[in-house]
Structures are given as C-alpha cells and as structure tokens.
Amino acid sequence: MPTEAPTLPTPAKNKIPAKDLPHLYGKVVQGSSDENDLVQKHLVLVRQVVGRLAMSMPSHVDQDDLYSSGLVGLLNAVRNFDPQGGSTFESYARVRIRGAIFDELRRLDWVPRSIHDKARKVQAIMQQLEQKLGRPAADEEVSKALSLSLDEYHELLEEIRPATFVCLDASPVNEDDEESRHERIADDSQPDPLDNTVRREMTEIIAKRIKQLPEMQRKVLALYYFEDLRLREIAEAFGVTESRICQIHSQAILGIRSFLKQQDDVDSKKQETLKAV
C-alpha cells in the first residue's frame, strides 16, 4: 500500500497574510485551517520535486504515489520547521519532501538487489583505490580495477544510477535495515540530541568530501540538489548528454559513499583499540 496522503480541507484562497507566514511554521495547530493554508501555499514544491524525481524512476513507479508521499513530507515540514535554524522553509521542505518519497520507494523496494550489489562493488573499488592513491580515483583507474573498458564503466554507472538517487535525501532507516548509515544523509527533523550531533558531524564530513571532488562533479551535485535543476537542464547547461550527467552524478555519490565508509572503518578501528586498552 502506498503512503496515505494526509486529509486536508481545500480552501478557496490562502487566508494567511504573507507577512504572518514565517511566524506560523512549526507553531500552527495540527489539522487547523492555518496549517492547511501553509500546505496549500507550498504544494508547488511537491509538484516540482515529484516532477524532477519522476524522470529518474522506472515506468512502473506511480507518480500519484510519489505525490502522496511528498505531501506527507510537506506537512511534516510545516509542522517541524524552525525559522531560526538558518535555512529557508523552501529548502527545508524540499529535503523533507524528497525524504518522504524515498522512504516510500525504499519500502516498495523499487531498486533491484542486483543493482545495489553492483553499486556497492564500484563503491568498494573506489574506496580501495583512494586508500592506495591518497586521492579520489579517476575514471580510467576505476575502470581498470574493475577490468572494464572506459565505455563499459560508463555503461555500468548508467545501470546503477537508480541506486545513487537516494543517499543525499533519504531519512534514517531502522537498525535492521541492511544499508549502513553512510548510504544516506538523514534529514534534521528528529529530536534526539545524539542523532542531531551525528548528523552535524556527517554533514561536515560530506562537505569536506565534496570539496575534494572534481569540479564537474561538484557542479552537478550543486545544481541538482541545491539549485533544484533537472538532469536534462544540467546537461543542456554544460552542452553534454543527459546520460553523461547521470554518470557524473553516480560517480560523485559513490565517491561520497566510499569516503564515508572509509571514515566508518577508521572510527571502528579506533573503538576496537580503545576497548583493547
């Protein structure tokens, strides 16, 4: 069953004066007309996110289901946004909307296990090469380590693309989920102080890693995740094919994952050393 969209009354107009909107986020009574007005005002964000993500989804994924899940994320954003947190509501809401959609997609298990396995293999090779070279590996180095030609490696990146569109947006998973924490960046909606500390540390690590990525990868991530451009639009801006942008996106995400896995391994070794003392 898809995520059930919240039931919302539909007013004819947004009745809240624009000047009062910033003061209502996170404070309105749940189920009230004011809350509904805030949701109605930002429905366009759900449409934008769904429209952008739908282009990367298999044909069997129902856009109505995505919209319903995104609406849940928007409602949670209205209820949890803190104007003092340093980000705009629109930026915060997009993260929550995408997270809710990916939570539903993960529940539906829309990415085949074989794709995840291939993505993890590429990620592991990237990690091994970086440990050996002391820098992110180039395409040619990764393809050689995989015993593939450069064209075959690019085809592989295209194949595993679905497995790389969740890690920067999805919410945390249960402890029994087989995917480790480095496969996604959780949103900041959960109240647990320890979780928030972990998220801040992870965000700092990822920011450091992004600065180390090749310029093209940095630009693609910035345009896709922060400027909200579609892959096709990014491709047009750089004068390359959409397929090539997808490959660059996959490389960047897998590179971030491998770096985070490497950090996990270092932390684990430190903990083992401390226990042995």
N, C-alpha and C positions, 0 to 999 in steps of 0.2 A: 504494500500500500504506500502511495506517495505521501509526503508530509502534508498534513491537512492545513490549509491556509486559515489564518485567523478570521473569524467572522467580524466584519466591520460595517457599521452603518455608512451609507453613502450620502453625504450632504450635498446640496446643490452647489455650494461655494465654500471656500476656505474662510471661516468666520473669524480667525485669529488675526489681529493686526500684525503686519510684518515686523514692527518694532518689538513686539512681545514674544516672537518665536524663540529667540535664543535663550530666554529665561525659562522656557517650559520644558525643554529636553530633560528627561530623567526625573521630572517632577510631576507630570500630569497623572491624574488618577487613571488606573488601568481600565479600559473599556469606556472611558468618557468621550464626549464629543470633541473635547480639546485634543485628546490623543488621536482620535480619528482624523482630525483636521491636519495634524502634523504628518500622519502617514499619507494622507491624500496628497499633501503638498509635495511629497518626495517619491511618489510612485514612479516618476520618470527614471529614478535611479535604478529601480528594479528592472524596468524595461531595457535600460542601457546595458546593465550587467548581463542580463539573460541574452540579449541580442548579441553581445560580444562573445560570450562563452559558447553559445549555441553553434557558432561557426566551427568550433573545435571538437564538437561532440559527435558521436556516431548518429546515424539517421534514426535509430530506434529510440533515442532519448527524446521524450515528450517535452516540448518547450513549456506546455502548460504546467507540468510537474515542476520544472525549474522555476517558473514564475511563482507558484505556490510556496515553494521553499524560500525563494528570495523575499517574498512578502513577510514570511516569518522572521527572516533576518532583519528586515527593515523595522518591523515592530519592536524587536529586541533592541535595535539601535536607538529608537525613540525612547525606550524605557531606561536604557543604561548609559546614554551619552553624558559625558561630563564636559561642559563648556570650558572648564578650567584645565582640561587635560592637554591643551596645546595643539590640538588638531581641529579641523573644521568638521561639522556634522557630516557633510557630504563625503569626506574622505573616510571617516569612521564608519559611516553607513555602508559604503561600498565593501569594506572589509567584512562587515557582519553579513551582508547580503551574499557575497561570494562564499563565505564560510558556511552559511546555511545551505547553499546549493551544493557545495562539495560534500557536506555531511550527508546529504540525501543521496548523492551519486555514489559515495562510498558505501552507504547502506545497501544500495542496489547492486553494488559490485559490478559497475559498468566496464571497468578495465580488466581484461583477461589476466589471469595469473601469469601466463607466459610472457606478457608484455612487462609486467612488474619484474619478472626474473631477468629478462634481457636488460632492463634499465639498471637493475642492481649490479649486473655483471659489468656494464660500462662504468658505472659509478665506482666499483671496486678497482677497476683498472686505472681510472683517473686518480684515485687515492694512492695507489701503489706508485704510479709514475711521479706524482707530486712529492711523495716522501723521498723518492730516489733523486729527483732533479732539483728539489727545493723551490719549485715554481709550478704554476699550472701547466699541464702538458698541452702541446699544440695538437691540432687535428691529426697531422701526419704521425705523430708519436703514439697517439691513442689507437689510430687505425692499425699501425704496425704491431702494437702489443696485442691487438685483437685478431691478428692475422687476416686483416681485411684490406682491400684497396681503399683509397680515399673516397671514391664514389660509393663503394659498398658501406663504408662507415656512415656517410651522409644518409644513405637509404635506411640504415639502422636507426639513426637519430629520428628520421621521419616516422619510422614504425613505432618507436617507443614514445612518441610525442604525447599520447594521452596520459601516460604515467607521470609526466612532468608538469601538468597543469593544475596540480592540487597543492603542491608543497608550500607555496607562498601565501595561500589563502585559507586553508582549511583550519578548522577548530581542533582542539585536542581530542584524542581518542581515548578509549578505555585502556586500562593497563594490559588487558588480554589481547589487544589488537596486535597483529604480527608486525605492523610497521613501527619502527622506532621513532623517537621524538624528532630526530633530525630530518625526517621526511616532510615536515610541515612546520610552519611558524604559526603558533596559536594566536588567536586574537586576544585582546586585553580585557575581555568582559568579565572574566571570572574573579571573584572577590578574594580568593586565597592569597595571602601576602607572599607565601613561598612561591606559588605559581607565578605571581607578578614579578618577583625577583628573577626567577628563571627566565621569564620572557624578556625582561630587560637585558639580561646577560646575553641571551641568544640573539637578540636584536643587535647588540653591539658587535657580537662575533660576525654576524651576517653582514653588517655594514662594513666591517673591516675586510671581509672576503670580497664583497662587491667591488671595493676599490682596487683589488688585485686582479680583477678580471680584465680581459682585453677590452679595449674601448668600445668595440662594436657590441659586445655582449652587455656592457653596462648601459649603453644607449637603448638597446632593445628592452631590457628589463625596466628602465626608467619610463620609456614611452608606453609599455604595455601595462605595468602595474600602477604607475603613479600619474601618468598623463591620460590613462584610460583609452589609448588608441587601439584599434583592432589590428591584428597581424597584417591584414591586407593593406591598411593605411600606413603601417610602418614600412612595409615593403615598397609601397609607392613612394614614400619619402626618401628612401635610400636607393631607389631605382634597381631593386633586385626582385626576385620572385618571392611569393608568399612562402613557398616551400623552404627557401633558403633562410628566411626569418624564423620559421619554425625550428629549423635545425640549430640556429644560433641560440634560440630560446632554450631548447633542450640541453645544449652544451652548458649554458650558464647555470641552469637549475641543477643539473647533475654535478657540475663543478662545486656548487654551493653545498650540495648534499655530501659529497665526498669530503669536503673540508670540515663539515660539522661532524661527520663520522670519525674523522681523524681526531677532532677535539674530544669526542666521547671516549675514544680509545686512550688518549693521554690522561683524561680525568680518571678513567677506570684503573689505569696503572698506578696513578698517584694514590688512589684509595687503597689498592692492594698493598702498596708499600707502607702506608700508614698503619694498616692492620697488622702487618708483619712486625712492626717495631714494638 
